[in-house]
Amino acid sequence: MAWANDKEIRRRSFKTRRITKKEHDKWIANVLADHDNQQLFIIENHSASSCGQVRFSRTDRDDWEIHFSMAAQFRGQKLGAQMIRVGLNAFVENSERSRITAKVKNDNVASLRSLAEAGFQMEGKCAPDDSEIILVYISK
């Protein structure tokens, strides 16, 4: 719950309002119950500290969308791409070839850089005001 309402995560999210505990509990229960359409990975470091989460949501038969966030104490250490790659590797092990899309606010430089370093390529801008950028990764 702390990650969900982290000030920086809310600012970088498309839905910026705070999330209630009731909303979060319902959301996480749905994510964990829907194995066919949701895959959630909690990423830990060598000390077993949770660094962040990488989640994949099915948008179509072979299309998925990636969502990720990093715990505040691990930000600024250039770990974003590594965390995304760990999540991608775990996802790819359990799925067939897929197209994975990331939608990012155009001013979220850290996420854009992390996704590019993890192998995502820019596909275009998806909002009329160019405020969102779409990046794509095709799993092997």
Backbone as CSV, one residue per row, in Angstrom:
resi,resn,N_x,N_y,N_z,CA_x,CA_y,CA_z,C_x,C_y,C_z
1,MET,0.830,-1.195,0.000,0.000,0.000,0.000,0.870,1.252,0.000
2,ALA,2.022,1.197,0.657,2.905,2.365,0.704,3.373,2.749,-0.699
3,TRP,3.680,1.759,-1.526,4.105,2.067,-2.894,2.976,2.716,-3.673
4,ALA,1.771,2.201,-3.507,0.635,2.696,-4.281,0.410,4.193,-4.063
5,ASN,0.623,4.670,-2.850,0.381,6.080,-2.548,1.654,6.892,-2.369
6,ASP,2.777,6.344,-2.766,4.019,7.096,-2.746,3.837,8.358,-3.590
7,LYS,4.264,9.494,-3.073,4.035,10.778,-3.730,4.588,10.807,-5.161
8,GLU,5.790,10.313,-5.361,6.415,10.319,-6.688,5.705,9.349,-7.638
9,ILE,5.312,8.189,-7.144,4.588,7.225,-7.978,3.249,7.808,-8.406
10,ARG,2.526,8.443,-7.492,1.246,9.056,-7.847,1.458,10.163,-8.894
11,ARG,2.512,10.958,-8.734,2.788,12.060,-9.665,3.088,11.539,-11.063
12,ARG,3.757,10.403,-11.166,4.153,9.835,-12.455,3.076,8.942,-13.066
13,SER,2.048,8.611,-12.302,0.973,7.743,-12.778,-0.043,8.534,-13.585
14,PHE,-0.803,7.844,-14.420,-1.859,8.502,-15.170,-3.055,8.803,-14.279
15,LYS,-3.246,8.017,-13.236,-4.280,8.286,-12.238,-3.538,8.773,-10.991
16,THR,-3.595,10.073,-10.744,-2.741,10.676,-9.719,-3.358,10.754,-8.330
17,ARG,-4.643,10.477,-8.214,-5.266,10.601,-6.890,-4.816,9.455,-5.971
18,ARG,-4.876,9.728,-4.671,-4.531,8.703,-3.688,-5.507,7.532,-3.784
19,ILE,-5.019,6.363,-3.425,-5.809,5.137,-3.482,-6.174,4.730,-2.059
20,THR,-7.442,4.425,-1.835,-7.861,4.006,-0.498,-7.441,2.556,-0.259
21,LYS,-7.365,2.171,0.991,-7.013,0.790,1.330,-8.043,-0.170,0.742
22,LYS,-9.320,0.181,0.821,-10.378,-0.664,0.272,-10.190,-0.860,-1.232
23,GLU,-9.888,0.207,-1.953,-9.653,0.114,-3.405,-8.439,-0.764,-3.704
24,HIS,-7.378,-0.557,-2.938,-6.152,-1.324,-3.166,-6.374,-2.808,-2.873
25,ASP,-7.048,-3.104,-1.770,-7.310,-4.502,-1.417,-8.123,-5.204,-2.504
26,LYS,-9.129,-4.521,-3.034,-9.947,-5.094,-4.106,-9.101,-5.294,-5.365
27,TRP,-8.296,-4.292,-5.711,-7.448,-4.365,-6.907,-6.445,-5.520,-6.801
28,ILE,-5.738,-5.621,-5.692,-4.701,-6.656,-5.555,-5.340,-8.042,-5.544
29,ALA,-6.493,-8.187,-4.939,-7.184,-9.482,-4.949,-7.536,-9.880,-6.382
30,ASN,-8.008,-8.934,-7.171,-8.339,-9.211,-8.572,-7.090,-9.570,-9.374
31,VAL,-6.013,-8.843,-9.172,-4.762,-9.121,-9.896,-4.261,-10.525,-9.565
32,LEU,-4.240,-10.855,-8.302,-3.713,-12.158,-7.886,-4.610,-13.319,-8.310
33,ALA,-5.891,-13.063,-8.486,-6.826,-14.135,-8.860,-6.890,-14.363,-10.380
34,ASP,-6.443,-13.402,-11.156,-6.605,-13.457,-12.609,-5.283,-13.824,-13.294
35,HIS,-4.852,-15.072,-13.132,-3.563,-15.527,-13.658,-3.474,-15.466,-15.175
36,ASP,-4.585,-15.590,-15.854,-4.571,-15.574,-17.321,-4.335,-14.183,-17.895
37,ASN,-4.674,-13.154,-17.137,-4.612,-11.792,-17.661,-3.733,-10.835,-16.865
38,GLN,-3.216,-11.288,-15.746,-2.374,-10.443,-14.896,-1.198,-11.268,-14.364
39,GLN,-0.019,-10.709,-14.442,1.148,-11.337,-13.812,1.888,-10.256,-13.044
40,LEU,2.101,-10.498,-11.769,2.734,-9.530,-10.876,4.001,-10.142,-10.307
41,PHE,5.086,-9.392,-10.398,6.376,-9.844,-9.861,6.892,-8.788,-8.892
42,ILE,7.186,-9.210,-7.669,7.834,-8.340,-6.692,9.335,-8.587,-6.841
43,ILE,10.079,-7.543,-7.101,11.514,-7.654,-7.361,12.266,-7.371,-6.065
44,GLU,13.140,-8.302,-5.690,13.941,-8.164,-4.471,15.412,-8.082,-4.821
45,ASN,16.187,-7.458,-3.932,17.631,-7.430,-4.127,18.259,-8.637,-3.419
46,HIS,19.594,-8.692,-3.395,20.291,-9.841,-2.796,20.061,-9.960,-1.292
47,SER,19.629,-8.869,-0.670,19.342,-8.897,0.764,17.882,-9.207,1.063
48,ALA,17.139,-9.579,0.024,15.712,-9.900,0.126,14.865,-8.684,0.486
49,SER,15.367,-7.483,0.187,14.563,-6.271,0.353,13.766,-6.048,-0.927
50,SER,12.496,-5.754,-0.786,11.656,-5.509,-1.956,12.022,-4.169,-2.583
51,CYS,12.449,-4.225,-3.840,12.871,-3.020,-4.567,11.719,-2.383,-5.330
52,GLY,10.788,-3.207,-5.780,9.688,-2.674,-6.572,8.838,-3.788,-7.128
53,GLN,7.954,-3.404,-8.047,7.050,-4.374,-8.655,7.020,-4.138,-10.156
54,VAL,6.860,-5.243,-10.883,6.661,-5.209,-12.327,5.425,-6.055,-12.588
55,ARG,4.452,-5.462,-13.263,3.185,-6.145,-13.510,2.875,-6.111,-14.995
56,PHE,2.307,-7.196,-15.481,1.905,-7.315,-16.875,0.403,-7.555,-16.915
57,SER,-0.300,-6.737,-17.695,-1.751,-6.857,-17.851,-2.062,-7.149,-19.310
58,ARG,-2.809,-8.230,-19.531,-3.176,-8.578,-20.910,-4.147,-7.536,-21.450
59,THR,-3.873,-7.078,-22.681,-4.771,-6.139,-23.345,-5.450,-6.778,-24.552
60,ASP,-4.896,-7.877,-25.040,-5.436,-8.629,-26.165,-4.800,-10.014,-26.110
61,ARG,-5.132,-10.878,-27.037,-4.655,-12.269,-27.006,-3.136,-12.373,-26.775
62,ASP,-2.343,-11.691,-27.596,-0.881,-11.749,-27.478,-0.270,-10.414,-27.071
63,ASP,-1.078,-9.487,-26.626,-0.599,-8.159,-26.253,-0.750,-7.937,-24.746
64,TRP,0.281,-7.358,-24.184,0.316,-7.076,-22.755,0.787,-5.641,-22.548
65,GLU,0.472,-5.099,-21.384,0.973,-3.787,-21.000,1.777,-3.951,-19.719
66,ILE,2.930,-3.317,-19.669,3.784,-3.393,-18.487,3.522,-2.173,-17.604
67,HIS,3.520,-2.417,-16.298,3.400,-1.373,-15.283,4.483,-1.669,-14.247
68,PHE,5.137,-0.654,-13.761,6.190,-0.906,-12.778,6.356,0.299,-11.862
69,SER,6.876,0.021,-10.686,7.224,1.090,-9.750,8.350,0.596,-8.858
70,MET,9.133,1.549,-8.380,10.294,1.224,-7.560,10.151,1.895,-6.190
71,ALA,10.533,1.182,-5.163,10.501,1.722,-3.802,11.427,2.941,-3.717
72,ALA,11.012,3.924,-2.951,11.727,5.207,-2.870,13.211,5.052,-2.552
73,GLN,13.559,4.152,-1.655,14.960,4.035,-1.228,15.870,3.464,-2.313
74,PHE,15.297,2.932,-3.400,16.107,2.367,-4.476,16.154,3.263,-5.712
75,ARG,15.417,4.353,-5.699,15.416,5.265,-6.844,16.732,6.026,-6.920
76,GLY,17.075,6.438,-8.128,18.287,7.229,-8.324,19.566,6.413,-8.344
77,GLN,19.443,5.089,-8.342,20.628,4.215,-8.327,20.814,3.487,-9.655
78,LYS,20.070,3.910,-10.673,20.161,3.310,-12.012,19.792,1.823,-11.990
79,LEU,18.771,1.468,-11.205,18.325,0.078,-11.095,17.056,-0.206,-11.902
80,GLY,16.455,0.823,-12.487,15.181,0.664,-13.169,15.221,-0.351,-14.301
81,ALA,16.215,-0.233,-15.195,16.304,-1.155,-16.331,16.521,-2.583,-15.854
82,GLN,17.347,-2.738,-14.843,17.611,-4.075,-14.308,16.338,-4.676,-13.716
83,MET,15.583,-3.877,-12.979,14.339,-4.355,-12.392,13.353,-4.761,-13.492
84,ILE,13.251,-3.950,-14.538,12.348,-4.261,-15.652,12.796,-5.542,-16.344
85,ARG,14.102,-5.699,-16.570,14.613,-6.919,-17.223,14.311,-8.161,-16.398
86,VAL,14.459,-8.079,-15.088,14.141,-9.220,-14.218,12.664,-9.582,-14.373
87,GLY,11.797,-8.580,-14.352,10.372,-8.827,-14.546,10.072,-9.400,-15.926
88,LEU,10.705,-8.843,-16.960,10.523,-9.357,-18.323,10.956,-10.808,-18.436
89,ASN,12.116,-11.127,-17.881,12.618,-12.507,-17.946,11.660,-13.475,-17.273
90,ALA,11.140,-13.101,-16.114,10.181,-13.964,-15.410,8.897,-14.097,-16.228
91,PHE,8.445,-13.018,-16.819,7.234,-13.042,-17.629,7.422,-13.929,-18.862
92,VAL,8.521,-13.744,-19.575,8.776,-14.477,-20.819,8.902,-15.974,-20.558
93,GLU,9.450,-16.363,-19.415,9.563,-17.788,-19.064,8.205,-18.468,-19.023
94,ASN,7.174,-17.715,-18.673,5.843,-18.286,-18.462,4.846,-17.949,-19.562
95,SER,5.313,-17.400,-20.677,4.355,-17.001,-21.710,4.932,-17.226,-23.102
96,GLU,4.037,-17.200,-24.067,4.446,-17.320,-25.459,4.907,-15.958,-25.956
97,ARG,5.350,-15.919,-27.203,5.802,-14.665,-27.788,4.712,-13.610,-27.631
98,SER,5.084,-12.451,-27.167,4.108,-11.405,-26.877,4.638,-10.036,-27.274
99,ARG,3.698,-9.154,-27.494,4.008,-7.743,-27.696,3.690,-7.053,-26.379
100,ILE,4.673,-6.370,-25.807,4.490,-5.719,-24.512,4.618,-4.212,-24.718
101,THR,3.601,-3.501,-24.301,3.546,-2.051,-24.485,3.728,-1.357,-23.147
102,ALA,4.432,-0.237,-23.181,4.562,0.628,-22.010,4.040,2.005,-22.400
103,LYS,3.186,2.567,-21.570,2.712,3.941,-21.781,3.296,4.783,-20.655
104,VAL,3.975,5.853,-21.043,4.713,6.664,-20.072,4.446,8.141,-20.342
105,LYS,4.305,8.912,-19.283,4.200,10.358,-19.451,5.499,10.860,-20.080
106,ASN,5.387,11.818,-20.992,6.569,12.251,-21.733,7.616,12.953,-20.870
107,ASP,7.252,13.408,-19.685,8.240,14.050,-18.806,8.845,13.076,-17.790
108,ASN,8.500,11.804,-17.868,9.025,10.800,-16.944,10.315,10.212,-17.536
109,VAL,11.360,10.999,-17.492,12.633,10.660,-18.129,13.227,9.379,-17.557
110,ALA,13.152,9.178,-16.264,13.751,7.983,-15.644,13.089,6.710,-16.173
111,SER,11.772,6.691,-16.255,11.081,5.499,-16.769,11.364,5.288,-18.249
112,LEU,11.374,6.369,-19.023,11.678,6.251,-20.453,13.068,5.672,-20.661
113,ARG,14.031,6.155,-19.900,15.412,5.672,-20.005,15.502,4.206,-19.566
114,SER,14.861,3.868,-18.473,14.901,2.481,-17.972,14.286,1.517,-18.976
115,LEU,13.156,1.885,-19.548,12.510,1.020,-20.535,13.384,0.851,-21.780
116,ALA,13.991,1.926,-22.246,14.870,1.843,-23.415,16.069,0.945,-23.121
117,GLU,16.661,1.089,-21.955,17.807,0.250,-21.576,17.407,-1.212,-21.424
118,ALA,16.135,-1.462,-21.114,15.646,-2.837,-20.955,15.231,-3.459,-22.289
119,GLY,15.326,-2.685,-23.382,15.029,-3.235,-24.696,13.765,-2.746,-25.357
120,PHE,13.032,-1.843,-24.726,11.832,-1.278,-25.334,12.228,-0.232,-26.369
121,GLN,11.420,-0.121,-27.413,11.669,0.871,-28.461,10.459,1.783,-28.578
122,MET,10.733,3.063,-28.814,9.649,4.023,-28.928,8.827,3.745,-30.180
123,GLU,7.511,3.697,-29.993,6.603,3.476,-31.109,5.932,4.773,-31.541
124,GLY,5.684,5.655,-30.592,5.036,6.917,-30.934,4.426,7.573,-29.720
125,LYS,3.671,8.608,-29.983,2.971,9.339,-28.929,1.490,9.028,-29.067
126,CYS,0.808,8.884,-27.927,-0.572,8.398,-27.999,-1.622,9.378,-27.506
127,ALA,-1.212,10.533,-27.025,-2.203,11.500,-26.558,-2.232,12.686,-27.527
128,PRO,-3.372,13.310,-27.689,-3.462,14.444,-28.620,-2.456,15.558,-28.311
129,ASP,-2.129,15.722,-27.042,-1.182,16.780,-26.664,0.251,16.253,-26.526
130,ASP,0.513,15.043,-27.013,1.843,14.420,-26.961,2.346,14.214,-25.533
131,SER,1.422,14.089,-24.574,1.830,13.940,-23.171,2.167,12.505,-22.801
132,GLU,1.852,11.544,-23.692,2.127,10.131,-23.430,2.969,9.564,-24.561
133,ILE,3.908,8.724,-24.190,4.759,8.058,-25.169,4.542,6.564,-25.042
134,ILE,4.484,5.887,-26.180,4.315,4.436,-26.198,5.648,3.804,-26.593
135,LEU,6.070,2.833,-25.799,7.249,2.043,-26.112,6.823,0.589,-26.224
136,VAL,7.515,-0.187,-27.051,7.112,-1.560,-27.310,8.306,-2.477,-27.169
137,TYR,8.037,-3.683,-26.650,9.022,-4.760,-26.521,8.365,-6.009,-27.089
138,ILE,9.049,-6.703,-27.965,8.540,-7.966,-28.492,9.347,-9.106,-27.871
139,SER,8.669,-9.958,-27.104,9.390,-11.080,-26.479,9.673,-12.145,-27.531
140,LYS,10.725,-12.862,-27.335,11.155,-13.899,-28.295,10.382,-15.176,-28.069
